[in-house]
Amino acid sequence: MKPNNTALDTKGITILIIICASWGLNQVAIKTAIAGVSPILQAGIRSIGSSLLVLIWMYIRRIPVFSKDKTLWWGILVGLLFSVEFVLIYWGLEFTNASRAVIFINTAPFIVALGARLFIPGETLSRFQVSGLCLAFTGILIAFNESLSLPTRQMLIGDAMLLAAAVLWGATTVVIKASPLAFITPSKTLLYQLAVSALVLPVASIVFGESGITDITPLIAGSLFYQIFWIAFVTYVAWFWLIRNYSVSRLASFTFLSPFFGVVAGAVLLNEKITLFLICALVLVGAGIYLVNRR
């Protein structure tokens, strides 16, 4: 393993850009698949498929699944947070655009910064991080201002759900960092989240009275495969590899690329309108992410 302060080389930067682009495109994949698979069930299918892939990965790598590490209840907690987060993401995309969703969901780093300050000893907020939080908050207000001006106000519901999902994403990260989960393998932490959500989400789909699977086209099937195999397995494993081999602070500063790729993907693939409000929100949130993650 490389030292934690290792600077990003060409290989690391290339992998990181691919990951950010993939995460940005993920909201478009979810939005596309909603046409044939109801949103919460879709999230459940993703968790079931990805759980099996992670189990296979752990078996190949000889990583123990069951061990007395006193993390079971913590794992169930992050799994429940993960489940509600994805209910909000997938359901919220029925109300709002993918290009807007990617901005709101990527406010999670600010929740992490605030939560770490409150719950993780030794964590502090520098003036750059406070400036970043203020910039991002301004960007969110601008984006919400646009949704308030729409005739149906449906987009406001979706935006609020995606922002709530970002809060849960950030809370999950803080719980992992502040609990015994920080000392087990990343694969097992990921498996906790996927396995619990694989049980919870299909039940939630039934409780909410979703229509289930109404149509499967090659495009919808491809979108599901993209979420199961590429997003929840390949990119997460690649992200963990980057964390183990490069400086975390240098990696985090690149995360502002995800909302950029998401907005572009929404415009190109879904013909979503990119307004001046959205561009301003994107710039402010991106700048805020950079400042929050700056050393």
ZAMARGU-4260 file (C-alpha; in steps of 0.2 Angstrom, whole numbers, plus 5000, padded with zeros to 4 digits):
<rodrens>
0) 5000/5000/5000 | 5006/5017/4996 | 5008/5030/5010 | 4992/5040/5013 | 4999/5056/5007
5) 5004/5049/4990 | 5000/5061/4976 | 4989/5056/4962 | 4998/5049/4947 | 4991/5047/4929
10) 4983/5030/4933 | 4975/5037/4949 | 4968/5052/4940 | 4961/5042/4926 | 4952/5030/4937
15) 4945/5044/4948 | 4938/5053/4933 | 4930/5037/4927 | 4922/5035/4944 | 4915/5053/4945
20) 4908/5052/4927 | 4900/5035/4932 | 4892/5042/4948 | 4886/5057/4938 | 4878/5046/4925
25) 4870/5035/4938 | 4855/5047/4941 | 4851/5046/4922 | 4852/5027/4923 | 4839/5027/4937
30) 4828/5040/4928 | 4828/5029/4912 | 4824/5013/4921 | 4809/5021/4931 | 4799/5019/4914
35) 4798/5000/4917 | 4803/4997/4935 | 4796/5006/4949 | 4809/5016/4959 | 4810/5008/4976
40) 4809/4990/4968 | 4823/4996/4956 | 4834/5001/4971 | 4830/4984/4979 | 4835/4974/4963
45) 4851/4984/4963 | 4855/4980/4981 | 4851/4961/4979 | 4862/4960/4963 | 4876/4970/4971
50) 4876/4960/4987 | 4879/4944/4978 | 4893/4951/4968 | 4902/4958/4984 | 4900/4941/4992
55) 4908/4933/4977 | 4922/4946/4978 | 4925/4943/4997 | 4925/4924/4993 | 4938/4926/4980
60) 4949/4938/4991 | 4946/4926/5006 | 4939/4940/5016 | 4928/4933/5031 | 4910/4937/5031
65) 4906/4931/5048 | 4918/4936/5062 | 4917/4942/5080 | 4921/4960/5077 | 4906/4968/5087
70) 4900/4977/5071 | 4883/4968/5068 | 4872/4982/5076 | 4882/4996/5068 | 4881/4987/5051
75) 4862/4986/5053 | 4861/5004/5057 | 4871/5010/5042 | 4861/4997/5031 | 4845/5005/5037
80) 4852/5023/5034 | 4857/5017/5017 | 4840/5009/5013 | 4830/5025/5017 | 4843/5036/5007
85) 4840/5026/4991 | 4821/5026/4994 | 4822/5045/4993 | 4834/5045/4978 | 4825/5033/4967
90) 4807/5039/4972 | 4813/5058/4971 | 4819/5055/4953 | 4800/5053/4949 | 4798/5071/4953
95) 4814/5080/4948 | 4826/5080/4934 | 4842/5069/4934 | 4853/5085/4931 | 4846/5093/4947
100) 4846/5077/4957 | 4865/5075/4955 | 4868/5092/4962 | 4857/5089/4978 | 4864/5072/4981
105) 4882/5078/4980 | 4880/5090/4995 | 4884/5075/5006 | 4902/5080/5008 | 4896/5095/5018
110) 4885/5084/5029 | 4901/5074/5032 | 4911/5089/5037 | 4898/5095/5049 | 4895/5078/5057
115) 4913/5074/5058 | 4916/5091/5068 | 4902/5086/5080 | 4905/5067/5082 | 4923/5063/5078
120) 4936/5069/5090 | 4950/5080/5083 | 4940/5085/5068 | 4939/5104/5065 | 4932/5116/5052
125) 4945/5127/5044 | 4940/5144/5036 | 4941/5136/5019 | 4928/5123/5024 | 4917/5136/5032
130) 4918/5146/5016 | 4914/5130/5006 | 4899/5126/5016 | 4892/5144/5013 | 4895/5143/4995
135) 4886/5126/4993 | 4872/5132/5004 | 4870/5147/4992 | 4870/5135/4977 | 4856/5125/4985
140) 4845/5140/4989 | 4847/5145/4971 | 4842/5128/4965 | 4827/5128/4976 | 4822/5145/4971
145) 4820/5139/4953 | 4809/5124/4959 | 4798/5136/4969 | 4794/5146/4953 | 4788/5131/4943
150) 4769/5129/4940 | 4766/5112/4948 | 4779/5113/4962 | 4782/5094/4959 | 4801/5097/4956
155) 4802/5105/4974 | 4796/5088/4981 | 4809/5079/4972 | 4823/5091/4976 | 4819/5090/4994
160) 4819/5071/4994 | 4836/5071/4986 | 4843/5084/4998 | 4836/5073/5012 | 4845/5058/5004
165) 4861/5068/5004 | 4859/5071/5023 | 4857/5052/5026 | 4872/5048/5014 | 4883/5060/5025
170) 4876/5053/5041 | 4880/5035/5035 | 4898/5041/5032 | 4900/5049/5049 | 4893/5033/5058
175) 4906/5022/5048 | 4920/5034/5053 | 4915/5036/5071 | 4911/5017/5075 | 4920/5000/5075
180) 4915/4999/5056 | 4930/5010/5053 | 4942/4995/5058 | 4934/4982/5047 | 4937/4979/5028
185) 4928/4991/5017 | 4920/4976/5008 | 4911/4970/5023 | 4905/4988/5027 | 4898/4989/5009
190) 4890/4972/5011 | 4881/4977/5027 | 4873/4992/5018 | 4869/4981/5002 | 4862/4966/5012
195) 4851/4976/5024 | 4844/4986/5009 | 4841/4970/4999 | 4829/4965/5013 | 4821/4982/5017
200) 4819/4989/4999 | 4808/4976/4991 | 4797/4976/5007 | 4796/4995/5006 | 4791/4993/4988
205) 4776/4982/4992 | 4771/4994/5007 | 4771/5009/4996 | 4760/4999/4983 | 4772/5001/4968
210) 4767/4994/4952 | 4783/4983/4951 | 4790/4978/4934 | 4779/4984/4920 | 4791/4984/4905
215) 4809/4977/4902 | 4817/4984/4886 | 4835/4982/4882 | 4838/5000/4888 | 4830/4997/4904
220) 4839/4981/4907 | 4855/4990/4902 | 4852/5003/4915 | 4849/4990/4929 | 4865/4981/4924
225) 4874/4997/4925 | 4868/5001/4942 | 4871/4983/4949 | 4887/4979/4941 | 4896/4995/4937
230) 4890/5007/4950 | 4887/4997/4966 | 4901/4985/4963 | 4915/4990/4951 | 4916/5009/4955
235) 4914/5006/4974 | 4928/4993/4974 | 4939/5005/4963 | 4935/5019/4976 | 4941/5008/4990
240) 4957/5004/4981 | 4960/5023/4978 | 4957/5026/4996 | 4970/5013/5001 | 4983/5019/4989
245) 4982/5038/4988 | 4979/5053/4999 | 4961/5054/5004 | 4961/5073/5004 | 4967/5074/4986
250) 4954/5061/4981 | 4940/5071/4989 | 4944/5087/4980 | 4939/5078/4964 | 4922/5074/4969
255) 4915/5090/4962 | 4916/5082/4945 | 4901/5071/4949 | 4888/5085/4948 | 4896/5092/4933
260) 4895/5075/4923 | 4877/5072/4930 | 4871/5089/4923 | 4879/5086/4906 | 4872/5068/4905
265) 4855/5074/4910 | 4855/5087/4896 | 4863/5076/4882 | 4854/5060/4886 | 4837/5065/4893
270) 4836/5082/4884 | 4834/5091/4901 | 4834/5110/4901 | 4850/5118/4908 | 4845/5135/4915
275) 4855/5149/4922 | 4849/5145/4939 | 4855/5127/4937 | 4872/5132/4931 | 4875/5145/4945
280) 4870/5131/4958 | 4882/5119/4950 | 4897/5131/4950 | 4893/5136/4968 | 4891/5118/4974
285) 4907/5112/4965 | 4917/5127/4972 | 4910/5122/4989 | 4915/5104/4988 | 4933/5109/4983
290) 4935/5121/4998 | 4927/5108/5010 | 4940/5095/5004 | 4955/5107/5003 | 4969/5104/5015
</rodrens>
